[in-house]
């Protein structure tokens, strides 16, 4: 399911396909290969980072849905 905006429930797979997103995911140590099916909330928790920080960084980088 495609979201209109990037949220904590958007999958890493959906997010990583957006321009600029991969750099942000890598900076936070979010697994974008094996963990791509996870919602961002779970992937961020697995990486030990706050999902709100990742969402802020994605927005600051201009990552669009």
PDB file as gemmi writes it, atoms N, CA and C in Angstrom:
CRYST1    1.000    1.000    1.000  90.00  90.00  90.00 P 1                      
ATOM      1  N   UNK A   1       0.842  -1.173   0.000  1.00  0.00           N  
ATOM      2  CA  UNK A   1       0.000   0.000   0.000  1.00  0.00           C  
ATOM      3  C   UNK A   1       0.890   1.241   0.000  1.00  0.00           C  
ATOM      4  N   UNK A   2       0.598   2.163  -0.868  1.00  0.00           N  
ATOM      5  CA  UNK A   2       1.370   3.400  -0.994  1.00  0.00           C  
ATOM      6  C   UNK A   2       0.725   4.486  -0.139  1.00  0.00           C  
ATOM      7  N   UNK A   3       1.539   5.155   0.654  1.00  0.00           N  
ATOM      8  CA  UNK A   3       1.051   6.252   1.486  1.00  0.00           C  
ATOM      9  C   UNK A   3       1.182   7.572   0.728  1.00  0.00           C  
ATOM     10  N   UNK A   4       0.305   8.516   1.039  1.00  0.00           N  
ATOM     11  CA  UNK A   4       0.397   9.842   0.435  1.00  0.00           C  
ATOM     12  C   UNK A   4       1.541  10.642   1.030  1.00  0.00           C  
ATOM     13  N   UNK A   5       1.896  10.350   2.264  1.00  0.00           N  
ATOM     14  CA  UNK A   5       3.013  11.016   2.926  1.00  0.00           C  
ATOM     15  C   UNK A   5       3.871   9.952   3.599  1.00  0.00           C  
ATOM     16  N   UNK A   6       5.096  10.320   3.899  1.00  0.00           N  
ATOM     17  CA  UNK A   6       5.980   9.402   4.607  1.00  0.00           C  
ATOM     18  C   UNK A   6       5.630   9.435   6.084  1.00  0.00           C  
ATOM     19  N   UNK A   7       5.315   8.263   6.630  1.00  0.00           N  
ATOM     20  CA  UNK A   7       4.978   8.145   8.039  1.00  0.00           C  
ATOM     21  C   UNK A   7       5.802   7.028   8.651  1.00  0.00           C  
ATOM     22  N   UNK A   8       5.645   6.841   9.940  1.00  0.00           N  
ATOM     23  CA  UNK A   8       6.335   5.759  10.633  1.00  0.00           C  
ATOM     24  C   UNK A   8       5.862   4.396  10.152  1.00  0.00           C  
ATOM     25  N   UNK A   9       4.700   4.348   9.495  1.00  0.00           N  
ATOM     26  CA  UNK A   9       4.168   3.085   9.001  1.00  0.00           C  
ATOM     27  C   UNK A   9       4.495   2.810   7.538  1.00  0.00           C  
ATOM     28  N   UNK A  10       5.134   3.755   6.868  1.00  0.00           N  
ATOM     29  CA  UNK A  10       5.567   3.550   5.487  1.00  0.00           C  
ATOM     30  C   UNK A  10       6.722   2.549   5.501  1.00  0.00           C  
ATOM     31  N   UNK A  11       6.722   1.607   4.568  1.00  0.00           N  
ATOM     32  CA  UNK A  11       7.797   0.612   4.563  1.00  0.00           C  
ATOM     33  C   UNK A  11       9.108   1.235   4.092  1.00  0.00           C  
ATOM     34  N   UNK A  12      10.188   0.648   4.539  1.00  0.00           N  
ATOM     35  CA  UNK A  12      11.520   1.093   4.127  1.00  0.00           C  
ATOM     36  C   UNK A  12      11.653   0.952   2.611  1.00  0.00           C  
ATOM     37  N   UNK A  13      11.065  -0.098   2.042  1.00  0.00           N  
ATOM     38  CA  UNK A  13      11.111  -0.309   0.590  1.00  0.00           C  
ATOM     39  C   UNK A  13      10.511   0.876  -0.154  1.00  0.00           C  
ATOM     40  N   UNK A  14       9.361   1.349   0.280  1.00  0.00           N  
ATOM     41  CA  UNK A  14       8.723   2.503  -0.356  1.00  0.00           C  
ATOM     42  C   UNK A  14       9.589   3.753  -0.219  1.00  0.00           C  
ATOM     43  N   UNK A  15      10.126   3.932   0.976  1.00  0.00           N  
ATOM     44  CA  UNK A  15      10.912   5.139   1.252  1.00  0.00           C  
ATOM     45  C   UNK A  15      12.204   5.148   0.454  1.00  0.00           C  
ATOM     46  N   UNK A  16      12.902   4.024   0.399  1.00  0.00           N  
ATOM     47  CA  UNK A  16      14.231   4.009  -0.228  1.00  0.00           C  
ATOM     48  C   UNK A  16      14.189   4.287  -1.723  1.00  0.00           C  
ATOM     49  N   UNK A  17      13.034   4.154  -2.331  1.00  0.00           N  
ATOM     50  CA  UNK A  17      12.909   4.403  -3.763  1.00  0.00           C  
ATOM     51  C   UNK A  17      12.769   5.886  -4.086  1.00  0.00           C  
ATOM     52  N   UNK A  18      12.606   6.700  -3.080  1.00  0.00           N  
ATOM     53  CA  UNK A  18      12.423   8.134  -3.282  1.00  0.00           C  
ATOM     54  C   UNK A  18      13.776   8.848  -3.331  1.00  0.00           C  
ATOM     55  N   UNK A  19      13.860   9.846  -4.172  1.00  0.00           N  
ATOM     56  CA  UNK A  19      15.110  10.585  -4.345  1.00  0.00           C  
ATOM     57  C   UNK A  19      15.604  11.147  -3.013  1.00  0.00           C  
ATOM     58  N   UNK A  20      16.861  10.857  -2.684  1.00  0.00           N  
ATOM     59  CA  UNK A  20      17.486  11.371  -1.471  1.00  0.00           C  
ATOM     60  C   UNK A  20      17.275  10.533  -0.229  1.00  0.00           C  
ATOM     61  N   UNK A  21      16.364   9.583  -0.279  1.00  0.00           N  
ATOM     62  CA  UNK A  21      16.012   8.821   0.914  1.00  0.00           C  
ATOM     63  C   UNK A  21      17.103   7.828   1.335  1.00  0.00           C  
ATOM     64  N   UNK A  22      17.735   7.205   0.374  1.00  0.00           N  
ATOM     65  CA  UNK A  22      18.725   6.177   0.706  1.00  0.00           C  
ATOM     66  C   UNK A  22      19.858   6.748   1.555  1.00  0.00           C  
ATOM     67  N   UNK A  23      20.308   7.943   1.237  1.00  0.00           N  
ATOM     68  CA  UNK A  23      21.369   8.577   2.031  1.00  0.00           C  
ATOM     69  C   UNK A  23      20.937   8.766   3.479  1.00  0.00           C  
ATOM     70  N   UNK A  24      19.690   9.192   3.680  1.00  0.00           N  
ATOM     71  CA  UNK A  24      19.174   9.410   5.034  1.00  0.00           C  
ATOM     72  C   UNK A  24      19.087   8.076   5.775  1.00  0.00           C  
ATOM     73  N   UNK A  25      18.544   7.061   5.133  1.00  0.00           N  
ATOM     74  CA  UNK A  25      18.423   5.747   5.778  1.00  0.00           C  
ATOM     75  C   UNK A  25      19.791   5.214   6.182  1.00  0.00           C  
ATOM     76  N   UNK A  26      20.761   5.348   5.296  1.00  0.00           N  
ATOM     77  CA  UNK A  26      22.112   4.866   5.592  1.00  0.00           C  
ATOM     78  C   UNK A  26      22.728   5.648   6.743  1.00  0.00           C  
ATOM     79  N   UNK A  27      22.506   6.943   6.773  1.00  0.00           N  
ATOM     80  CA  UNK A  27      23.069   7.777   7.851  1.00  0.00           C  
ATOM     81  C   UNK A  27      22.571   7.322   9.224  1.00  0.00           C  
ATOM     82  N   UNK A  28      21.334   6.854   9.281  1.00  0.00           N  
ATOM     83  CA  UNK A  28      20.766   6.392  10.547  1.00  0.00           C  
ATOM     84  C   UNK A  28      20.994   4.902  10.791  1.00  0.00           C  
ATOM     85  N   UNK A  29      21.652   4.225   9.868  1.00  0.00           N  
ATOM     86  CA  UNK A  29      21.927   2.801  10.045  1.00  0.00           C  
ATOM     87  C   UNK A  29      20.704   1.916   9.856  1.00  0.00           C  
ATOM     88  N   UNK A  30      19.741   2.401   9.086  1.00  0.00           N  
ATOM     89  CA  UNK A  30      18.524   1.630   8.851  1.00  0.00           C  
ATOM     90  C   UNK A  30      18.772   0.622   7.745  1.00  0.00           C  
ATOM     91  N   UNK A  31      18.444  -0.628   8.030  1.00  0.00           N  
ATOM     92  CA  UNK A  31      18.650  -1.711   7.080  1.00  0.00           C  
ATOM     93  C   UNK A  31      17.666  -1.558   5.933  1.00  0.00           C  
ATOM     94  N   UNK A  32      18.193  -1.253   4.750  1.00  0.00           N  
ATOM     95  CA  UNK A  32      17.334  -1.030   3.593  1.00  0.00           C  
ATOM     96  C   UNK A  32      17.347  -2.211   2.637  1.00  0.00           C  
ATOM     97  N   UNK A  33      18.016  -3.293   3.017  1.00  0.00           N  
ATOM     98  CA  UNK A  33      18.026  -4.504   2.183  1.00  0.00           C  
ATOM     99  C   UNK A  33      17.124  -5.557   2.816  1.00  0.00           C  
ATOM    100  N   UNK A  34      17.646  -6.234   3.807  1.00  0.00           N  
ATOM    101  CA  UNK A  34      16.879  -7.299   4.471  1.00  0.00           C  
ATOM    102  C   UNK A  34      15.687  -6.757   5.245  1.00  0.00           C  
ATOM    103  N   UNK A  35      15.778  -5.529   5.725  1.00  0.00           N  
ATOM    104  CA  UNK A  35      14.705  -4.947   6.512  1.00  0.00           C  
ATOM    105  C   UNK A  35      13.752  -4.084   5.709  1.00  0.00           C  
ATOM    106  N   UNK A  36      13.827  -4.154   4.386  1.00  0.00           N  
ATOM    107  CA  UNK A  36      13.043  -3.255   3.544  1.00  0.00           C  
ATOM    108  C   UNK A  36      11.536  -3.448   3.673  1.00  0.00           C  
ATOM    109  N   UNK A  37      11.087  -4.634   4.069  1.00  0.00           N  
ATOM    110  CA  UNK A  37       9.645  -4.891   4.196  1.00  0.00           C  
ATOM    111  C   UNK A  37       9.078  -4.330   5.499  1.00  0.00           C  
ATOM    112  N   UNK A  38       9.959  -3.927   6.400  1.00  0.00           N  
ATOM    113  CA  UNK A  38       9.502  -3.404   7.691  1.00  0.00           C  
ATOM    114  C   UNK A  38       8.981  -1.985   7.566  1.00  0.00           C  
ATOM    115  N   UNK A  39       8.007  -1.641   8.409  1.00  0.00           N  
ATOM    116  CA  UNK A  39       7.637  -0.226   8.490  1.00  0.00           C  
ATOM    117  C   UNK A  39       8.810   0.549   9.088  1.00  0.00           C  
ATOM    118  N   UNK A  40       8.902   1.813   8.748  1.00  0.00           N  
ATOM    119  CA  UNK A  40      10.008   2.640   9.235  1.00  0.00           C  
ATOM    120  C   UNK A  40      10.110   2.594  10.747  1.00  0.00           C  
ATOM    121  N   UNK A  41       8.989   2.556  11.443  1.00  0.00           N  
ATOM    122  CA  UNK A  41       8.970   2.509  12.909  1.00  0.00           C  
ATOM    123  C   UNK A  41       9.794   1.314  13.429  1.00  0.00           C  
ATOM    124  N   UNK A  42       9.576   0.141  12.859  1.00  0.00           N  
ATOM    125  CA  UNK A  42      10.292  -1.064  13.306  1.00  0.00           C  
ATOM    126  C   UNK A  42      11.754  -1.042  12.882  1.00  0.00           C  
ATOM    127  N   UNK A  43      12.013  -0.567  11.677  1.00  0.00           N  
ATOM    128  CA  UNK A  43      13.398  -0.509  11.193  1.00  0.00           C  
ATOM    129  C   UNK A  43      14.228   0.468  12.023  1.00  0.00           C  
ATOM    130  N   UNK A  44      13.615   1.591  12.392  1.00  0.00           N  
ATOM    131  CA  UNK A  44      14.320   2.568  13.223  1.00  0.00           C  
ATOM    132  C   UNK A  44      14.607   1.987  14.599  1.00  0.00           C  
ATOM    133  N   UNK A  45      13.635   1.297  15.176  1.00  0.00           N  
ATOM    134  CA  UNK A  45      13.834   0.668  16.490  1.00  0.00           C  
ATOM    135  C   UNK A  45      14.964  -0.352  16.420  1.00  0.00           C  
ATOM    136  N   UNK A  46      15.002  -1.135  15.357  1.00  0.00           N  
ATOM    137  CA  UNK A  46      16.054  -2.143  15.197  1.00  0.00           C  
ATOM    138  C   UNK A  46      17.428  -1.487  15.068  1.00  0.00           C  
ATOM    139  N   UNK A  47      17.463  -0.281  14.495  1.00  0.00           N  
ATOM    140  CA  UNK A  47      18.724   0.448  14.335  1.00  0.00           C  
ATOM    141  C   UNK A  47      19.078   1.251  15.587  1.00  0.00           C  
ATOM    142  N   UNK A  48      18.150   1.295  16.544  1.00  0.00           N  
ATOM    143  CA  UNK A  48      18.412   2.026  17.783  1.00  0.00           C  
ATOM    144  C   UNK A  48      18.279   3.532  17.650  1.00  0.00           C  
ATOM    145  N   UNK A  49      17.444   3.974  16.713  1.00  0.00           N  
ATOM    146  CA  UNK A  49      17.228   5.412  16.521  1.00  0.00           C  
ATOM    147  C   UNK A  49      15.749   5.736  16.675  1.00  0.00           C  
ATOM    148  N   UNK A  50      15.452   6.986  16.949  1.00  0.00           N  
ATOM    149  CA  UNK A  50      14.070   7.419  17.096  1.00  0.00           C  
ATOM    150  C   UNK A  50      13.461   7.664  15.714  1.00  0.00           C  
ATOM    151  N   UNK A  51      12.306   7.087  15.480  1.00  0.00           N  
ATOM    152  CA  UNK A  51      11.649   7.232  14.183  1.00  0.00           C  
ATOM    153  C   UNK A  51      11.359   8.700  13.873  1.00  0.00           C  
ATOM    154  N   UNK A  52      11.074   9.492  14.899  1.00  0.00           N  
ATOM    155  CA  UNK A  52      10.798  10.911  14.680  1.00  0.00           C  
ATOM    156  C   UNK A  52      12.018  11.627  14.100  1.00  0.00           C  
ATOM    157  N   UNK A  53      13.217  11.231  14.551  1.00  0.00           N  
ATOM    158  CA  UNK A  53      14.445  11.832  14.031  1.00  0.00           C  
ATOM    159  C   UNK A  53      14.636  11.488  12.552  1.00  0.00           C  
ATOM    160  N   UNK A  54      14.310  10.257  12.196  1.00  0.00           N  
ATOM    161  CA  UNK A  54      14.441   9.827  10.799  1.00  0.00           C  
ATOM    162  C   UNK A  54      13.437  10.575   9.928  1.00  0.00           C  
ATOM    163  N   UNK A  55      12.196  10.672  10.395  1.00  0.00           N  
ATOM    164  CA  UNK A  55      11.177  11.388   9.634  1.00  0.00           C  
ATOM    165  C   UNK A  55      11.574  12.853   9.435  1.00  0.00           C  
ATOM    166  N   UNK A  56      12.132  13.457  10.473  1.00  0.00           N  
ATOM    167  CA  UNK A  56      12.585  14.854  10.376  1.00  0.00           C  
ATOM    168  C   UNK A  56      13.697  14.980   9.339  1.00  0.00           C  
ATOM    169  N   UNK A  57      14.643  14.049   9.366  1.00  0.00           N  
ATOM    170  CA  UNK A  57      15.755  14.089   8.419  1.00  0.00           C  
ATOM    171  C   UNK A  57      15.265  13.872   6.991  1.00  0.00           C  
ATOM    172  N   UNK A  58      14.302  12.981   6.805  1.00  0.00           N  
ATOM    173  CA  UNK A  58      13.736  12.760   5.470  1.00  0.00           C  
ATOM    174  C   UNK A  58      13.056  14.030   4.970  1.00  0.00           C  
ATOM    175  N   UNK A  59      12.300  14.684   5.834  1.00  0.00           N  
ATOM    176  CA  UNK A  59      11.622  15.919   5.452  1.00  0.00           C  
ATOM    177  C   UNK A  59      12.633  17.010   5.141  1.00  0.00           C  
ATOM    178  N   UNK A  60      13.683  17.125   5.946  1.00  0.00           N  
ATOM    179  CA  UNK A  60      14.714  18.135   5.730  1.00  0.00           C  
ATOM    180  C   UNK A  60      15.463  17.915   4.427  1.00  0.00           C  
ATOM    181  N   UNK A  61      15.576  16.622   4.041  1.00  0.00           N  
ATOM    182  CA  UNK A  61      16.262  16.283   2.787  1.00  0.00           C  
ATOM    183  C   UNK A  61      15.343  16.464   1.584  1.00  0.00           C  
ATOM    184  N   UNK A  62      14.083  16.806   1.839  1.00  0.00           N  
ATOM    185  CA  UNK A  62      13.143  17.024   0.751  1.00  0.00           C  
ATOM    186  C   UNK A  62      12.612  15.756   0.128  1.00  0.00           C  
ATOM    187  N   UNK A  63      12.667  14.653   0.872  1.00  0.00           N  
ATOM    188  CA  UNK A  63      12.169  13.379   0.356  1.00  0.00           C  
ATOM    189  C   UNK A  63      10.655  13.463   0.234  1.00  0.00           C  
ATOM    190  N   UNK A  64      10.171  13.229  -0.970  1.00  0.00           N  
ATOM    191  CA  UNK A  64       8.745  13.329  -1.266  1.00  0.00           C  
ATOM    192  C   UNK A  64       8.145  11.932  -1.463  1.00  0.00           C  
ATOM    193  N   UNK A  65       6.853  11.812  -1.159  1.00  0.00           N  
ATOM    194  CA  UNK A  65       6.182  10.519  -1.392  1.00  0.00           C  
ATOM    195  C   UNK A  65       6.072  10.204  -2.859  1.00  0.00           C  
TER     196      UNK A  65                                                      
END                                                                             
